[in-house]
Amino acid sequence: MYPKDLNYTMPAEWGKHERTFISWPVQASMVFPDNHKSVCDGYAEIIRAIAEFEPVTVVVNPDDLGMVEELELGANVTLLPIRHNDAWLRDNGPTFVLGEDGVLAGVNWKFNAWGGKYSPWDLDDEVAPQILEQLKMKRFDAPLVMEGGSIHTDGEGTLITTEECLLNTNRNPELDRADIEEYVRKYTGTESIIWLKRGLSGDETDGHVDNIACFAAPGKVIIQVCGDPQDENFGITQENLRILENAVDAKGRKLEIIQIQQPPRVDYEDSRLTLSYLNFYFVNGGIILPVFGGTASETDKLAEQSLAALFPDRRIRTVNGMAVIGEGGNVHCTTQQMPATK
């Protein structure tokens, strides 16, 4: 039986959380191992920020446990020793689904390190089952390679994703679009999928949607846009914008679209960094927003103002978005929410 057959659905991220799960970075797997200390400092900042709003469980390699304990991350933070290769829990952790009876379960997707880009990934593929075992929670094993950062849901039957990622042959080469769509529906309990084309330029995840668009509420989508026709993101975001303008959700609603201006381009070691304000994270009563400073100071302010206007009942808590972006992701990529059941 699939989760959908048992009336499980993937809740929207803005619902109340029981806690947040996040993984601690692993130096051996880092793109830039010499930056280990600064990346760890960035993770510590993110963890402390989230802990202002809700409990945090940090998945830590057993060998790093003593070092992380010494950081004294706070009374609202607990450490969970689980061996892992890399630190992007959004992608290799469980996707939680909620039953009509208020009971949570977890979907365990297959994980292959974003199409085999970083080896080894065997430990990461076992993280979700171990978290669910610790929680003593029902587990659904999906026969699909997929990362949590590649999907967003409105909690009312509509999911948004990109063709660049979900249809990439480095994930599920034996499946066609119809097969993948059917599996996603069955395991998330959704009815309708809105397919954007591509993610942001330079995104090594092959276009995760959590960098380019997300639901703000049922029937309301935020998209990061680019105003420079010379920037590759201009064509990417204009195409996605047209798709959203012509889309309807599972309830038959036309979408209200909110545009947020992208930060200026920043390159590091001859590669473009995937800077995105859409990689923010909902917490209980707040939003954790990565900001980038420097040439992005103006767009930082605009993004913070836009989210404050969209979510007047939430406190916008900014963190240094440059601290971990060199490793390929940001706040949303590092986290996974466990929905509250009451």
N, C-alpha and C positions, 0 to 999 in steps of 0.2 A: 504494500500500500504506500502511495506517495503522500507527502504532507497535505497536499491539496485535497486528496480523497478523504482525509481525516479532519478537514476544515481548519488546518493550520494556515496562517498567513504571516508574511513578513511585515512587521509593524513599521510605521514611519519613524525616522530617527528622532523627530522632535517630541515623541511621546516620552513619558517619564521613564527614567532609567533606574534599574536596581544598582548598577555599577558600570564602570568602564574597565575593559581589559586592554592592556598595552604590553608590548614586549620590549625588553631591554636590548640595546644594540650589541652586536657581536663583532669584535674588531677583525677577526679573520675573514669575515664575509664583506667587509666594507669596501666600497669603490675606492675610497681614499683613506687607508688605514691610519695614516699619520694624523688624521683629523679626529681620531677616536675620542680624545678628551673633550674637544669642543662639541662633538655630536652628543656625547653623554650629557654634557651640560645642557644642551638643547632639549634632550629628552627629560631631564630632571625639571626643567622649567615647564614643559608641557604637563608633566605629571602633577606638579605642585599646583598649576593653574586649574586643572580638572578637579583636583581634590578640594578646591575651594567650594565646589558645587555638589560633588557626589563621591562615593567611595571608588577607589581605584585598585585594581589587582594588576601587579606587574609580573609578567612571565619572565623569569630570570634563569639563565644557564646556571646550574649548581655551582660551577667554578667561580662565578661572578657574585654569588650570593653575599659573601662577606663584604665585598667592596660596595655593593649597592646598599647594604644595611648601614654602612658607615655614613652614607649621605643623609640619613635621617630625613626621609622624604615626607614624614608627617604621620599623625595618628590615623588619618583617613586612607592610608596607603598600606596594602598588604603585598607581600612577595610570594610568588608561586613558582617553585623550582621545576622547570620543564626544559629539557634540552631542545635547542632550536638552532637553525643555521643563520637566520636573518631576522630582522626586527619589524617587519611590516604586517602586524597582526590583522589589519583589515582584510588582507589578501589571503593569509593562510589560516586564520582563525575561523571559528564557527559562525555561520549566519543564523541568528536566533529567529525562530518562528513561534507564534503564539496561537494556542488552540482556543476554540470557543468556550472551553471550560476554564480558561485562564491559566492553563498549564503551558509552560515553555518547553520547547524542544530545540535541537540544534541540527542544522544541515552541515554535513562534512563534505565539502567539495574536494575534488582532486586538485593538487597543487603541483606545478612543474616549473616554478621560478620564472613566471612571465615568458613562457615559451622556451624554456631551457637556457635562459640567458646567464644564470648564475648557478654553478655547481659547487658543492652538492646541495640538494634540497630535500633529502630524505627525512631529516629531522623535522623540517617545517611541515612536511606533509602529514606528520603525526601529531602536530600541536593541537589541532581542533579536537580529535578524539580524546586526547588527554584532558583538555579543559572540560569537555562534556562529562568525562568520567569523574573528574573532581566534583562537578556539580551534581552528579548522579541524575543526569538528564537524558531523556530519550534522544537517540541519535538516528538521523537519516543519512545514509551514505549515498551521495549522488554520483552517478557514473559520468561525470562531466568535469573537465578541467576548467575552473573558473575562479576568479578572485573577487572578493567582496567589494573592492574599489571600482569594479566595472559595472555595478548596478546601483540604482537609486529607486526607491518606491515611495508612493504617496500614501501608502497604508490603506488605500481604498480600491485596490485592484489594478493600478497602473504602475508600470516599471519603465525606467528610461535607461538606455545603454548606447553603446556605439558599435557599428559594424566592424570598425577597424580592430577592435579587441575581440569581441565574442565570436566573430566569424573568421578570425585569424587561423590559418592552417597550422600554426605552431602550438595551438591548444588542442583542438579536437578535429584532426584532419579527416577522420572517418565519418563525421557528421555534417549534414547540410544545415542550412538556415532553419528549415522547418523542424528538424530534429532538435536543434539547440533551443529554439523558441519553446518547443513543447516541454523539454526538460526544465527550463527555467520557470515556466508556468507551474509545472507540477510540484517543484520543490520550494517555490516562494509563495504559492497560493494566489498569484496574480492572474488577471484576465487579459490585460492589454499591454503590449510592449511598444514603446516609441523608440524607433531606431534612428539615432543620429549617425552621421557618416564617420567623422574622424574626431580624435581628441587633439590636444594642443601639440604644436610643433615641439619636437625635442623630448616628448614624453616616451620614455623607454618601456613603459607598460603597454605600448601599442594602443594608446588612446583611452585610458580609463576615464569614465564619465565623471568621476568625482573631482576632476580638475576643470571641467568645462561647463557642466550643468547639474542642477539639483532641484528637487522640489522644495519649495518654501512652505507649502500648504497644499491640500488637494485643489487641483485646478490652477496652481500658481508655480511657475518655474523661474529660477534664476539662471542666467547664462552669462559667462564672462565673454566680453567682446573686445575686438581690436579695431581701432579707427585708422590704422596706417595701411594703405593699400600695398605698400612695399613689404609688409610683414606677412609671412606665410599664414599667420593666424587670422589675418583679415578674411581670406577666402574660406578658411576652415570654419570660422565662427559665423560668417554670413550664410553659408550653406546650412549649418545647423539651425540658425535662426529661422530660415525659411521653412525648414521641416517642422519646427515647433509652432510656427504661425499657422501651419496647415493641419496640425494634429488635433485630435480630440482624445480625451482620456476614457477610461473604462465606463464612466458615468455619462459619456456623450458630451462633456463640456469642452468648449474651446478654452485654450490655455491663456491665462494672463502671464505675460512675460516681463521679467525685470532684468534689465541689462546692467552689468557691472563692468567698468572699464578695466582692462588688464594692466598690470604694472609694466613699466618699461623693460625692454629686453636686457637680460644679464647673462653673460657667458662665463664659464669657469672651465679651465683646462680645455679650451677649444670646443666646448659643447654648450649648447643652450640649456639653461636651467628652466625647469617647468614651474614658473612662478604662477600661483593661482590663489586668489582669494576664495574661490569656491571649495578649496580644501579645508574649509572651516569645519568645526565639529559642534553639534548640539550637545549641551549638558543641561542638567536640571536647573532651569531658571537663567540660563546663560548661553553664550556662544564663545568658543575658543577660536579666535581669528588670527591666522598668521599674517604678519605685516613684514615689510622688507626693507624699509628705511632707504637712505641714500637717494638715488634718483627716483625711487618709488614713493617718496614721502607724500606727494600730493595725491596719488591714487590710493595710498594707504588710508588717508583721511576720507576720501570719497567712499571707499569700500566700508569703512567703519560707520560712516553716516548712513549709507544705504541700508546696512543691516540693522542699525539702531531704529531707523524709520519702519522697516519691515517687521521688526520684532520688538515693539516698545516695552513688552513685559520681560524682556531678557537683558541681562547685563552683558555687554560686549567686552570680553576679556582678551586683550591682544597678547601675543607671544612673538618672539623673534623668529620669523619664518625663514631667515637665512641660516639658522643653526643646523638644520638637518637636510635642507633641500639638495645639497651637493650629493647626498646619498640616493636621491631620486624621488622623494616624496615629502609629505608634510603632515600636519596634525591629523587630518582625516585618515590618511594612509596608515598611521601608526596605531589607530584606536579601533575598538569594536565595542559597541554598546550592548549591554544586557538589559532588555526591557524589563520594567517592573510589571508585576502581575496583579497589583492592587492599586 
